[in-house]
Amino acid sequence: MMNERTRNFQGIRLLLLLGIAFRHIQIPIFGQGNLLCTFFFILSGFLYVQPSSLKDYYKKKFFKMFPSYWICIILYYILLHRSINWNILPHIALVHSFVPSPSGESYYFKYIGVSWFLSSLLFCYVVSPFIYPLMRRIRGGQNIIFIALLVLLMVLFRSSKIIPLDYRIWFFYISPFWRLLEYLLGVSLRNLLEGSEQEDFRHSSFWGALIIILYLFAMNLGISVLYVSLLHLFVIYFIYCYKSKFLDIVLGNKYVVEVAKYGLAMYLSHQFVWYYLYKVVETPRTLSMVLAVIVGFLLGWIYSMVEKFVCRCMKKK
């Protein structure tokens, strides 16, 4: 649910998706891809709102994710003429991120390369209605302790030898279980902020711009994803609590919020559309990605129009 305090996060989500897209062609405009993914999971947890109806909640998530994803798979085969293999079935069901495999490139990224992300995010959404009531029992400053302990647990887990070397990429990058821990960091931060009295702190555009510039600079450094998680939390805290005209104009304007609605289709389609334009049509590399991003947003807009038309027809019946 979007309100004045969370409106700017729609712009953040859009920047994250664009950053990941361009990182796939080795142009890190907003930082390292793995750090951007981590921020997205933390932010998704921060923005979660407990639904009043589980049936409506799961129905909404299904129609938001699966039809557009299946359309992208069809387009993938049409454009690239790929052969169909039995191992596409877990991909179609969006459960492939659950499967431990040492062959990351040949399994998780074989079809729609970024679909592992959607698979793990879907898992977080599915379990949220059951975990969230438990998280709400953590009161006030206890959330700080919870965040500290969770980050410490993640540091210890990553530095240990519990996960075999061949499966570390799967567990610490792909698996929904690890991503759920990042998601819970966001949930806990929101609990902390909502459990305390919040004032509307207003700062000049200079401070808003400075925070974002320093943050993007840090994202391009070779910093551990675990320590950057704390930086993610700070930036989310700043944007939520401190109002900046610069951030409102850049991240929360109506055009950015509108375009962000179609970000999922862009994210799902950008890789294979780029590959088709770059390898088959032989369009220059960077221009291919720019065009792929534009095509992705158009696909999202078309899908939203079709979805609205179908919903209107169902209501009439």
VMD Tcl script that draws the C-alpha trace (Angstrom):
set ca {
  {0.00 0.00 0.00}
  {1.50 3.30 -1.09}
  {1.32 6.47 0.97}
  {3.25 9.73 1.13}
  {6.12 8.13 3.05}
  {6.48 5.15 0.72}
  {5.83 6.89 -2.61}
  {9.53 7.55 -3.27}
  {10.27 3.85 -2.96}
  {8.48 3.27 -6.27}
  {11.24 5.33 -7.88}
  {13.85 3.36 -5.96}
  {12.39 0.10 -7.26}
  {12.52 1.43 -10.81}
  {16.17 2.44 -10.41}
  {17.02 -0.99 -8.97}
  {15.45 -2.79 -11.93}
  {17.22 -0.52 -14.43}
  {20.49 -0.94 -12.56}
  {20.24 -4.73 -12.66}
  {19.29 -4.67 -16.36}
  {22.32 -2.61 -17.40}
  {24.58 -4.59 -15.08}
  {23.79 -7.63 -17.23}
  {25.69 -6.01 -20.11}
  {28.53 -4.97 -17.78}
  {27.41 -1.34 -17.37}
  {27.08 -0.85 -13.58}
  {25.15 2.44 -13.62}
  {23.81 1.92 -10.08}
  {26.27 -0.54 -8.57}
  {26.93 -4.26 -8.37}
  {24.04 -6.51 -9.36}
  {24.14 -8.71 -6.25}
  {23.93 -5.65 -3.99}
  {20.97 -4.30 -5.96}
  {19.18 -7.63 -5.60}
  {19.77 -7.58 -1.85}
  {18.35 -4.06 -1.59}
  {15.27 -5.14 -3.55}
  {14.51 -7.99 -1.11}
  {15.05 -5.76 1.93}
  {12.85 -3.06 0.41}
  {10.12 -5.58 -0.48}
  {10.02 -6.70 3.15}
  {9.91 -3.09 4.31}
  {6.91 -2.32 2.07}
  {4.92 -5.44 2.96}
  {1.44 -4.82 4.38}
  {-0.56 -7.60 6.03}
  {-3.61 -8.33 3.80}
  {-7.16 -8.38 5.11}
  {-8.02 -11.29 2.80}
  {-5.54 -14.07 2.05}
  {-7.58 -15.19 -0.95}
  {-7.47 -11.74 -2.57}
  {-3.80 -11.35 -1.63}
  {-2.67 -14.59 -3.28}
  {-4.94 -13.99 -6.28}
  {-3.39 -10.56 -6.81}
  {0.17 -11.90 -6.56}
  {-0.62 -14.73 -8.98}
  {-2.03 -12.46 -11.70}
  {0.73 -9.93 -11.17}
  {3.54 -12.44 -11.66}
  {2.61 -15.60 -13.54}
  {0.76 -14.48 -16.72}
  {3.37 -11.85 -17.64}
  {6.14 -14.35 -16.85}
  {4.57 -17.04 -19.06}
  {4.14 -14.51 -21.89}
  {7.86 -13.72 -21.62}
  {8.72 -17.43 -21.84}
  {6.66 -17.70 -25.05}
  {8.39 -14.63 -26.50}
  {11.74 -16.10 -25.47}
  {11.11 -19.19 -27.61}
  {9.67 -17.23 -30.53}
  {12.58 -14.79 -30.73}
  {15.48 -17.11 -29.92}
  {14.12 -20.42 -31.29}
  {15.21 -22.37 -28.23}
  {14.42 -26.07 -27.86}
  {12.09 -27.24 -25.08}
  {13.55 -29.44 -22.36}
  {11.88 -31.25 -19.48}
  {13.74 -29.11 -16.93}
  {11.67 -26.08 -17.93}
  {8.79 -27.36 -15.78}
  {10.18 -26.04 -12.44}
  {10.86 -22.74 -14.22}
  {7.28 -22.49 -15.44}
  {6.01 -23.12 -11.90}
  {8.57 -20.63 -10.48}
  {10.00 -23.14 -8.02}
  {13.42 -23.64 -9.63}
  {15.21 -21.47 -7.06}
  {14.32 -24.10 -4.43}
  {16.36 -26.77 -6.22}
  {19.98 -27.04 -5.02}
  {22.29 -27.32 -8.01}
  {26.03 -26.77 -8.47}
  {25.48 -25.83 -12.13}
  {24.08 -22.33 -11.76}
  {24.60 -21.04 -15.30}
  {23.13 -24.12 -16.99}
  {20.11 -24.47 -14.68}
  {18.94 -21.28 -12.95}
  {19.71 -18.92 -15.82}
  {18.90 -21.23 -18.74}
  {15.55 -19.75 -19.80}
  {14.43 -16.39 -18.42}
  {17.71 -15.64 -16.69}
  {16.28 -13.37 -13.98}
  {13.36 -15.66 -13.10}
  {15.24 -17.09 -10.09}
  {14.74 -13.65 -8.54}
  {10.99 -13.84 -9.12}
  {10.91 -17.38 -7.73}
  {12.61 -16.38 -4.47}
  {10.55 -13.18 -4.16}
  {7.34 -15.17 -4.66}
  {8.39 -17.44 -1.79}
  {8.80 -14.39 0.46}
  {5.35 -13.15 -0.53}
  {3.75 -16.55 0.08}
  {5.10 -16.96 3.63}
  {4.74 -13.28 4.64}
  {1.12 -13.50 5.91}
  {2.20 -16.21 8.37}
  {5.55 -14.75 9.44}
  {4.42 -11.13 9.75}
  {2.11 -11.66 12.78}
  {5.04 -13.28 14.59}
  {7.32 -10.38 13.66}
  {4.79 -7.90 15.04}
  {5.31 -9.37 18.50}
  {8.77 -7.83 18.48}
  {8.25 -4.40 20.02}
  {10.05 -1.08 19.59}
  {13.77 -1.20 20.22}
  {13.70 -5.00 20.28}
  {13.71 -4.78 16.50}
  {17.20 -3.25 16.63}
  {18.40 -6.27 18.57}
  {16.63 -8.58 16.12}
  {18.28 -6.86 13.12}
  {21.71 -7.02 14.77}
  {21.31 -10.71 15.61}
  {20.00 -11.54 12.15}
  {22.94 -9.79 10.43}
  {25.37 -11.50 12.83}
  {23.77 -14.87 12.05}
  {24.11 -14.20 8.31}
  {27.78 -13.20 8.72}
  {28.56 -16.33 10.74}
  {26.64 -18.52 8.32}
  {28.45 -17.12 5.32}
  {31.87 -17.45 6.90}
  {31.25 -21.05 7.97}
  {31.79 -24.24 5.96}
  {28.28 -25.61 6.52}
  {27.27 -25.10 2.89}
  {29.46 -27.13 0.48}
  {31.57 -25.04 -1.88}
  {29.72 -26.24 -5.01}
  {26.38 -25.09 -3.58}
  {27.38 -21.75 -2.08}
  {26.29 -19.77 -5.17}
  {22.88 -21.41 -4.98}
  {22.39 -20.91 -1.25}
  {23.79 -17.39 -0.82}
  {22.59 -15.94 -4.12}
  {19.70 -17.94 -5.56}
  {17.91 -19.71 -2.73}
  {14.65 -18.27 -1.34}
  {15.73 -19.24 2.18}
  {18.67 -16.81 2.20}
  {16.64 -14.12 0.47}
  {13.93 -14.51 3.12}
  {16.46 -13.44 5.76}
  {17.10 -10.23 3.80}
  {13.36 -9.75 3.41}
  {12.93 -10.05 7.19}
  {15.47 -7.27 7.71}
  {13.11 -4.95 5.87}
  {10.07 -6.16 7.80}
  {11.86 -5.58 11.09}
  {12.96 -2.06 10.11}
  {9.36 -1.13 9.25}
  {8.20 -2.54 12.60}
  {10.82 -0.42 14.34}
  {9.78 2.79 12.59}
  {6.05 2.22 12.96}
  {6.47 1.33 16.61}
  {8.06 4.68 17.44}
  {6.76 8.22 17.13}
  {7.77 9.59 13.74}
  {8.21 13.25 13.01}
  {8.32 14.66 9.52}
  {11.95 15.69 9.26}
  {12.54 17.96 6.30}
  {15.95 18.56 4.81}
  {17.14 20.58 1.87}
  {17.53 19.08 -1.58}
  {21.31 19.15 -1.02}
  {21.19 16.53 1.74}
  {18.83 14.29 -0.20}
  {21.08 14.41 -3.25}
  {24.24 13.89 -1.15}
  {22.88 10.77 0.55}
  {21.96 9.19 -2.78}
  {25.32 10.09 -4.38}
  {27.31 8.64 -1.47}
  {25.12 5.56 -1.48}
  {25.60 4.91 -5.20}
  {29.36 5.45 -4.75}
  {29.43 2.82 -2.00}
  {27.41 0.41 -4.16}
  {30.15 0.42 -6.77}
  {32.83 -0.55 -4.26}
  {33.81 -4.14 -3.58}
  {32.01 -4.30 -0.22}
  {30.54 -7.49 1.22}
  {26.83 -7.84 0.57}
  {26.22 -8.44 4.29}
  {27.75 -5.14 5.38}
  {26.04 -3.29 2.56}
  {22.75 -4.64 3.94}
  {23.20 -2.27 6.86}
  {23.77 0.57 4.40}
  {20.56 -0.45 2.60}
  {18.68 -0.22 5.89}
  {20.06 3.24 6.59}
  {19.06 4.57 3.15}
  {15.55 3.15 3.52}
  {15.35 4.73 6.97}
  {16.50 8.09 5.58}
  {14.03 8.11 2.68}
  {11.16 7.06 4.96}
  {11.81 9.52 7.79}
  {13.48 12.51 6.17}
  {11.59 14.41 3.52}
  {13.68 15.92 0.74}
  {12.30 17.96 -2.16}
  {14.99 16.49 -4.38}
  {13.89 12.92 -3.65}
  {10.21 13.81 -4.00}
  {10.83 15.30 -7.43}
  {13.20 12.62 -8.74}
  {11.75 9.45 -7.18}
  {8.15 10.23 -6.28}
  {6.79 12.22 -9.21}
  {3.69 10.82 -10.93}
  {5.54 9.85 -14.12}
  {8.13 7.75 -12.29}
  {5.44 6.08 -10.18}
  {3.41 5.28 -13.31}
  {6.37 3.83 -15.23}
  {7.38 1.77 -12.17}
  {4.10 -0.16 -12.47}
  {5.43 -1.82 -15.63}
  {8.87 -2.62 -14.23}
  {8.21 -6.35 -13.78}
  {7.63 -6.95 -17.50}
  {10.74 -4.96 -18.35}
  {12.78 -6.95 -15.85}
  {11.56 -10.31 -17.16}
  {12.01 -9.51 -20.84}
  {15.09 -7.31 -21.04}
  {17.71 -10.09 -21.30}
  {16.31 -12.07 -24.20}
  {15.09 -8.96 -26.06}
  {18.57 -7.48 -25.68}
  {20.17 -10.72 -26.90}
  {17.88 -10.78 -29.93}
  {18.65 -7.15 -30.83}
  {22.37 -7.45 -30.15}
  {23.16 -10.92 -31.53}
  {20.50 -11.47 -34.20}
  {19.70 -7.94 -35.43}
  {23.29 -6.78 -34.65}
  {22.26 -3.52 -32.99}
  {25.04 -1.78 -30.96}
  {25.29 -3.22 -27.45}
  {24.22 -0.25 -25.32}
  {21.51 0.82 -27.78}
  {20.21 -2.76 -27.73}
  {19.70 -2.56 -23.96}
  {18.04 0.85 -24.17}
  {15.62 -0.52 -26.77}
  {15.09 -3.71 -24.73}
  {14.17 -1.63 -21.69}
  {11.69 0.44 -23.72}
  {10.15 -2.70 -25.23}
  {9.87 -4.21 -21.75}
  {7.96 -1.23 -20.39}
  {5.66 -1.32 -23.43}
  {4.97 -5.00 -22.80}
  {4.10 -4.14 -19.21}
  {1.74 -1.39 -20.33}
  {0.03 -3.67 -22.87}
  {-0.36 -6.42 -20.27}
  {-1.90 -3.96 -17.79}
  {-4.39 -2.78 -20.42}
  {-5.40 -6.37 -21.22}
  {-5.69 -7.17 -17.52}
  {-7.98 -4.18 -16.94}
  {-10.14 -5.16 -19.92}
  {-10.50 -8.73 -18.63}
  {-11.38 -7.51 -15.14}
  {-14.08 -5.21 -16.55}
  {-15.58 -8.07 -18.56}
  {-15.61 -10.35 -15.51}
  {-17.34 -7.68 -13.41}
  {-20.06 -7.24 -16.04}
  {-20.74 -10.95 -16.00}
}
mol new
graphics top color blue
foreach p $ca { graphics top sphere $p radius 0.5 }
foreach p [lrange $ca 0 end-1] q [lrange $ca 1 end] { graphics top cylinder $p $q radius 0.2 }
display resetview
